Amino acid sequence: MGSRGRPRGGRDPEPRPEPERGPGAGPVEPADPAEAGGRAQRRRMARKVRRRRRTRRAGELPLLVAVALCIALVLKTFLVQAFFIPSGSMEQTIRIGDRVLVDKLTPWFGAKVERGEVVVFKDPGGWLKGEAARPAQDPAGVKQIKQTLTFIGLLPSADEQDLIKRVIGIGGDTVACCDNRGRVTVNGRPLDEPYVSPGNSPSDIPFEVHVPAGRLFVMGDHRANSADSRYHLDEAFEGTIDEKGVVGQAVVIAWPFDHWRRLEQPATFLDVPDPARSGRRRRPGGRRRGTAFA
């Protein structure tokens, strides 16, 4: 051999083969301690990164919840709100216990309420007398949770001082009942009203009202069980409501699912002519009182 341990032929010695390992043998320990320390350091770093990610997610959760609640509150305030129906004044179109979604966005763009639309509006004063009984009170704790969800718009309120009716006449219209076939007329055009509850006549109360500008004449679809404009004809503005009191247009019955349906403008209102400027008003004594219903 040469002076540095090589064979005189100048060739490196053959590497020694590693011993064979059985199937149950553990991992090969690196011969270099520095390599073993590097692997341990990488594992510690990986665990630290995972812990940091979990902590960051936990910290982000309250922020995400707050953002979601703010979005829901904005939706309720300006866009869409759910309403609980406590009475049968709109049957069979809308039943007791239904939840309807109300479009609150359209009025922000200057859209006017149209004839035939179903609208939710603030109680003009005394209209809620005789309203159907409210649901039973929830137990403590549940009540507070439901109030919170209702406030942000995730649940419909059963305590809103609002009513829901169908718009029959708008400002300038003359609404009357009844013609020689017992139909309600708007500007002299009789209405075909398939939405009226079966067994009900269009109106058991004769009337004729010239709707003031900026106001609406409303009626429930359950004509025999709706204390609508007809029952307030002796009050100011002859039972019409202020357009500014309208919360929004009911566009869909969202619950229960088996009663899901869109609330569209009936075709009969498309044939109503523009109001004539005749200045006609309700005939004195033309209204016969009936029993008030909600």
Long-range contacts (C-beta under 8 A, 24 or more apart in sequence): 69-152, 72-152, 72-153, 72-154, 73-151, 73-152, 73-153, 75-153, 76-152, 76-153, 77-104, 77-153, 78-104, 78-105, 78-108, 79-103, 79-104, 79-105, 80-104, 80-105, 80-153, 81-153, 81-156, 81-247, 81-248, 82-153, 82-155, 82-156, 82-254, 83-120, 83-156, 83-157, 83-160, 83-162, 83-164, 83-250, 84-156, 84-157, 84-158, 84-160, 85-164, 86-131, 86-132, 86-133, 86-134, 86-135, 86-158, 87-131, 87-132, 87-225, 87-294, 88-132, 88-222, 88-225, 88-294, 89-163, 89-164, 89-165, 89-220, 89-221, 89-222, 89-225, 89-226, 89-227, 89-228, 89-293, 89-294, 90-118, 90-164, 90-165, 90-166, 90-220, 90-221, 90-222, 90-226, 91-197, 91-221, 91-222, 91-225, 92-197, 92-198, 92-221, 92-222, 93-118, 93-166, 93-195, 93-221, 93-263, 94-118, 94-164, 94-221, 94-250, 94-253, 94-263, 95-259, 96-132, 97-256, 98-253, 98-255, 98-256, 98-259, 99-156, 99-253, 99-254, 99-255, 100-164, 100-250, 100-251, 100-252, 100-253, 100-254, 100-263, 101-250, 101-251, 101-252, 101-254, 102-247, 102-248, 102-249, 102-250, 102-251, 103-248, 103-249, 103-250, 103-251, 104-247, 104-248, 105-248, 106-248, 106-249, 107-246, 107-248, 112-170, 112-243, 113-167, 113-170, 113-216, 113-243, 113-246, 113-249, 114-167, 114-170, 114-265, 114-269, 115-167, 115-168, 115-169, 115-170, 115-173, 115-186, 115-265, 115-269, 115-272, 116-166, 116-167, 116-168, 116-265, 116-266, 116-268, 116-269, 117-166, 117-167, 117-249, 117-250, 117-263, 117-265, 118-164, 118-165, 118-166, 118-167, 118-249, 118-250, 118-263, 119-164, 119-165, 119-166, 119-167, 119-216, 119-218, 119-246, 119-247, 119-248, 119-249, 119-250, 120-162, 120-163, 120-164, 120-246, 120-247, 120-248, 120-249, 120-250, 121-162, 121-163, 121-164, 121-165, 121-218, 121-241, 121-245, 121-246, 121-247, 122-161, 122-162, 122-245, 122-247, 123-161, 123-162, 123-163, 124-232, 124-241, 124-242, 124-245, 127-163, 127-227, 127-232, 128-161, 128-163, 128-294, 129-227, 129-292, 129-294, 130-227, 130-292, 130-293, 130-294, 131-294, 132-294, 134-158, 134-159, 162-247, 164-250, 165-218, 165-219, 165-220, 165-226, 165-228, 165-229, 166-195, 166-218, 166-219, 166-220, 166-221, 167-216, 167-217, 167-218, 168-217, 168-218, 168-219, 168-229, 169-209, 169-211, 169-216, 169-217, 169-240, 170-211, 170-216, 170-217, 171-211, 171-212, 171-213, 171-214, 171-215, 171-216, 171-243, 172-211, 172-213, 172-274, 172-275, 173-210, 173-211, 173-217, 173-272, 173-275, 174-208, 174-209, 174-210, 174-211, 174-275, 174-276, 174-278, 174-280, 175-207, 175-208, 175-209, 175-211, 175-217, 176-207, 176-208, 176-209, 177-202, 177-203, 177-205, 177-206, 177-207, 177-208, 178-202, 178-203, 178-206, 184-219, 186-269, 186-272, 187-272, 187-273, 187-274, 187-275, 187-276, 188-273, 188-276, 189-271, 189-272, 189-273, 191-268, 191-269, 191-272, 192-266, 192-268, 193-266, 193-268, 194-266, 195-221, 195-266, 196-221, 196-222, 196-223, 197-221, 197-222, 197-223, 197-224, 197-225, 199-224, 200-224, 203-230, 204-288, 204-290, 205-230, 205-231, 205-287, 205-288, 205-289, 205-290, 206-286, 206-287, 206-288, 207-233, 207-282, 207-286, 207-287, 208-280, 208-281, 208-282, 208-283, 208-286, 209-233, 209-238, 209-239, 209-240, 209-281, 209-282, 210-238, 210-279, 210-280, 210-281, 210-282, 211-240, 212-237, 212-240, 214-242, 214-243, 214-244, 215-240, 215-241, 215-242, 215-243, 216-240, 216-241, 216-242, 216-243, 216-246, 224-293, 225-293, 225-294, 226-293, 226-294, 227-292, 227-293, 227-294, 230-287, 230-290, 231-290, 231-292, 231-293, 233-282, 233-287, 234-287, 238-282
